[in-house]
Amino acid sequence: MASIVTARFDQNNNRPLWKERTFISMRPVEYAGASAYSAYRSRRSRRLRIEPSASVGKRIFDIVVASTALLFFAPLLIAVAVVIKMTSRGPVLFFQRRYGYRNRSFKIYKFRTMRMDACDVRGVRQTVRGDSRVTAVGRILRKTSLDEIPQLINVIRGDMSLVGPRPHVPGMLAAELPYEDLVPYYFQRHAARPGITGLAQVNGCRGSTAEPNRAISRIDYDLVYIENWSLGMDIGIIARTIRREFLSGSGF
């Protein structure tokens, strides 16, 4: 049963965001007794949908596909680990705390692609095209998205799903603002397990969040996915990801 939390605000200490922010996106936000939002949801979907994280079918699909993929990629993972170890100092894997399902933090696994002396452990400073912190091997891994493969372990553990909103670090910036300041409904994306890939990524909303409209669109895509997901949709997104990321090499 969902609990309702009532927050008290001191109006004298509130800063009116509309006076200071140019790029603020508005979307119906769910709250107790939100009849307008309920009407919005009923227009978007005529049948009752199961929350992605509550679907047994989606969880079974994640475990089976992630386990199979780990076995298939095992020789490649070993080769990548050896190359990383031989070409730069530091551990093979990179660990970072990120937002997970219902705002719970978890430790994400990735292949290390940056120099140890230049890593941003908090992840607030995003990688940009031509970033000097990235190693030579790291550029190849990022371009082909092979650095993301260790997240299959996160999927098996239940921290992540194959498809869902990409997990962000707490305090992540968008257009030089905390993401939740730019997008008031930001935390609604955590109603589903984060994914290795997602609807936003296959529609071109990945990489830097410096441009406000693209940053807002990324969250909108995440919520559209949560509201309309299906196993068929997941399979389609995975297929588009393989074609767009692994085969075309659009990462940086």
C-alpha positions as CSV (number, residue, x, y, z in Angstrom):
1,M,0.0,0.0,0.0
2,A,1.4,3.3,-1.0
3,S,2.1,5.7,1.8
4,I,1.3,9.4,1.5
5,V,3.9,11.8,2.8
6,T,2.8,15.4,3.5
7,A,5.6,18.0,3.4
8,R,5.3,21.4,5.0
9,F,6.9,24.3,3.1
10,D,7.8,27.7,4.4
11,Q,6.5,30.0,1.7
12,N,8.8,32.8,2.8
13,N,11.8,30.6,2.0
14,N,10.7,29.2,-1.3
15,R,12.4,30.4,-4.4
16,P,10.0,30.8,-7.3
17,L,11.6,28.7,-10.0
18,W,9.7,30.3,-12.8
19,K,11.6,33.6,-12.1
20,E,15.0,32.0,-12.4
21,R,14.6,29.1,-14.8
22,T,14.1,29.4,-18.5
23,F,13.9,25.7,-19.4
24,I,11.3,24.1,-17.1
25,S,9.3,21.2,-18.5
26,M,5.9,20.5,-17.1
27,R,4.1,17.1,-17.2
28,P,1.2,15.7,-15.1
29,V,2.6,14.4,-11.8
30,E,1.0,11.7,-9.8
31,Y,0.0,12.5,-6.2
32,A,-2.7,11.5,-3.8
33,G,-6.1,12.4,-5.2
34,A,-4.8,13.6,-8.5
35,S,-7.9,13.4,-10.6
36,A,-6.3,15.4,-13.5
37,Y,-3.5,12.9,-13.6
38,S,-5.9,10.0,-13.5
39,A,-7.7,11.4,-16.4
40,Y,-4.5,11.8,-18.3
41,R,-3.5,8.2,-17.6
42,S,-6.9,6.9,-18.7
43,R,-6.5,8.8,-22.1
44,R,-3.0,7.3,-22.6
45,S,-4.1,3.7,-21.9
46,R,-7.5,2.0,-22.1
47,R,-6.4,-1.1,-20.2
48,L,-4.7,-1.7,-16.8
49,R,-1.0,-2.0,-17.2
50,I,1.4,-3.8,-14.9
51,E,4.3,-1.8,-13.6
52,P,7.5,-3.0,-15.4
53,S,9.2,-4.0,-12.1
54,A,6.1,-6.0,-11.0
55,S,6.1,-8.1,-14.2
56,V,7.3,-11.7,-13.6
57,G,7.5,-12.2,-17.3
58,K,9.9,-9.3,-17.7
59,R,12.1,-10.5,-14.8
60,I,12.3,-14.0,-16.3
61,F,13.1,-12.6,-19.7
62,D,15.9,-10.4,-18.1
63,I,17.5,-13.4,-16.3
64,V,17.4,-15.7,-19.3
65,V,18.7,-13.2,-21.8
66,A,21.4,-11.7,-19.5
67,S,22.7,-15.1,-18.4
68,T,22.9,-16.3,-22.0
69,A,24.6,-13.1,-23.1
70,L,27.2,-13.4,-20.3
71,L,28.1,-16.9,-21.5
72,F,28.2,-15.8,-25.1
73,F,30.4,-12.8,-24.4
74,A,32.7,-14.5,-21.8
75,P,35.7,-14.9,-24.1
76,L,35.3,-11.3,-25.2
77,L,35.0,-10.1,-21.7
78,I,38.2,-11.8,-20.7
79,A,40.1,-10.4,-23.7
80,V,38.8,-6.8,-22.9
81,A,39.9,-7.2,-19.2
82,V,43.4,-8.3,-20.3
83,V,43.8,-5.3,-22.7
84,I,42.6,-2.8,-20.1
85,K,45.0,-4.2,-17.5
86,M,47.9,-4.1,-20.0
87,T,47.4,-0.6,-21.3
88,S,46.6,1.5,-18.2
89,R,47.0,1.4,-14.5
90,G,44.1,0.6,-12.3
91,P,41.3,-1.9,-11.9
92,V,39.5,-3.5,-14.9
93,L,36.1,-2.7,-13.6
94,F,34.7,0.7,-12.6
95,F,32.1,0.8,-9.8
96,Q,29.7,3.7,-9.1
97,R,26.7,4.3,-6.9
98,R,23.6,5.1,-9.0
99,Y,19.8,5.6,-8.5
100,G,17.9,2.4,-8.8
101,Y,14.3,1.2,-8.4
102,R,12.3,3.6,-6.2
103,N,15.3,5.8,-5.6
104,R,17.4,3.0,-3.9
105,S,21.1,3.3,-4.7
106,F,23.0,0.3,-6.1
107,K,26.6,-0.3,-7.3
108,I,26.8,-0.4,-11.1
109,Y,29.5,-2.3,-13.0
110,K,31.3,-1.1,-16.1
111,F,34.6,-1.6,-17.8
112,R,37.0,1.2,-16.8
113,T,37.4,3.6,-19.7
114,M,39.2,6.5,-18.1
115,R,42.6,7.1,-16.5
116,M,42.5,6.5,-12.7
117,D,44.0,10.0,-12.0
118,A,41.2,11.6,-14.0
119,C,38.1,9.6,-13.0
120,D,35.1,11.4,-11.7
121,V,33.9,8.9,-9.1
122,R,30.7,10.9,-8.4
123,G,29.9,11.0,-12.1
124,V,28.6,14.6,-11.9
125,R,30.9,15.7,-14.7
126,Q,29.7,13.9,-17.8
127,T,31.9,12.5,-20.6
128,V,31.9,14.7,-23.7
129,R,33.0,14.0,-27.2
130,G,36.9,13.9,-27.4
131,D,37.1,13.8,-23.6
132,S,40.8,13.8,-22.6
133,R,40.1,11.6,-19.6
134,V,39.2,8.6,-21.7
135,T,42.0,6.1,-22.6
136,A,42.7,4.8,-26.1
137,V,41.1,1.5,-25.3
138,G,38.3,3.3,-23.5
139,R,37.4,5.2,-26.7
140,I,36.8,1.9,-28.5
141,L,34.8,0.4,-25.7
142,R,32.6,3.5,-25.4
143,K,32.1,3.8,-29.2
144,T,30.9,0.2,-29.4
145,S,29.2,0.3,-25.9
146,L,31.2,-2.8,-24.9
147,D,32.0,-1.0,-21.6
148,E,28.3,-1.5,-20.6
149,I,28.4,-5.4,-20.9
150,P,29.4,-6.0,-17.2
151,Q,25.9,-4.5,-16.3
152,L,24.5,-7.9,-17.3
153,I,25.7,-8.9,-13.8
154,N,23.5,-6.1,-12.4
155,V,20.5,-7.5,-14.4
156,I,21.0,-11.0,-13.0
157,R,21.3,-9.5,-9.4
158,G,18.0,-7.7,-9.9
159,D,19.5,-4.2,-9.7
160,M,18.7,-3.5,-13.3
161,S,16.7,-4.7,-16.2
162,L,17.8,-5.1,-19.8
163,V,15.5,-2.3,-20.8
164,G,14.5,0.7,-18.7
165,P,15.5,4.3,-17.9
166,R,19.3,4.6,-17.8
167,P,20.5,4.9,-14.2
168,H,21.9,8.3,-13.2
169,V,24.3,9.3,-10.4
170,P,22.7,11.3,-7.5
171,G,23.3,15.0,-8.2
172,M,23.6,14.5,-11.9
173,L,23.5,17.8,-13.8
174,A,21.5,18.8,-16.8
175,A,21.9,22.2,-18.4
176,E,24.2,23.0,-15.4
177,L,21.3,22.4,-13.0
178,P,20.5,19.4,-10.8
179,Y,18.4,17.2,-13.0
180,E,15.4,17.3,-10.6
181,D,15.5,21.2,-10.8
182,L,15.3,21.2,-14.5
183,V,12.6,18.5,-14.7
184,P,10.2,18.7,-11.7
185,Y,8.9,15.1,-12.4
186,Y,12.4,13.6,-12.7
187,F,12.0,11.0,-9.9
188,Q,9.0,9.4,-11.6
189,R,11.4,7.6,-13.9
190,H,12.5,5.5,-10.9
191,A,9.1,3.7,-10.9
192,A,10.9,1.0,-13.0
193,R,14.2,-0.8,-12.7
194,P,16.9,1.1,-14.6
195,G,18.0,-0.5,-17.9
196,I,21.2,-1.2,-19.8
197,T,19.4,0.5,-22.7
198,G,16.1,2.3,-23.1
199,L,13.6,4.1,-25.3
200,A,15.4,7.4,-24.8
201,Q,18.8,5.9,-26.0
202,V,17.4,4.3,-29.2
203,N,15.8,7.7,-30.0
204,G,19.1,9.6,-29.9
205,C,18.8,10.9,-26.3
206,R,22.1,9.7,-24.9
207,G,25.4,11.2,-24.0
208,S,25.7,14.8,-22.8
209,T,22.8,16.5,-21.0
210,A,24.2,20.0,-21.4
211,E,21.4,21.0,-23.8
212,P,18.2,21.4,-21.8
213,N,15.6,20.3,-24.4
214,R,17.4,17.1,-25.0
215,A,17.8,16.5,-21.3
216,I,14.0,17.0,-20.8
217,S,13.2,14.8,-23.8
218,R,15.3,12.0,-22.2
219,I,13.1,11.9,-19.1
220,D,9.9,12.2,-21.2
221,Y,11.0,9.1,-23.2
222,D,11.6,7.3,-19.9
223,L,8.1,8.0,-18.7
224,V,6.5,7.0,-22.1
225,Y,8.3,3.7,-21.8
226,I,7.1,3.1,-18.2
227,E,3.5,3.9,-19.3
228,N,3.5,1.8,-22.4
229,W,6.0,-1.0,-21.9
230,S,5.6,-4.6,-23.1
231,L,7.9,-7.5,-23.7
232,G,7.5,-6.9,-27.4
233,M,8.6,-3.3,-26.9
234,D,11.6,-4.5,-24.9
235,I,12.7,-6.9,-27.7
236,G,12.3,-4.1,-30.3
237,I,14.4,-1.7,-28.2
238,I,17.1,-4.4,-27.7
239,A,17.2,-5.0,-31.4
240,R,17.5,-1.3,-32.2
241,T,20.2,-1.0,-29.5
242,I,22.3,-3.7,-31.1
243,R,22.0,-2.1,-34.5
244,R,22.6,1.5,-33.3
245,E,25.2,1.0,-30.6
246,F,27.2,-2.2,-31.2
247,L,27.1,-2.3,-35.0
248,S,27.1,1.4,-35.9
249,G,29.3,2.6,-33.0
250,S,27.5,5.8,-32.0
251,G,28.9,6.1,-28.4
252,F,31.7,8.3,-27.2
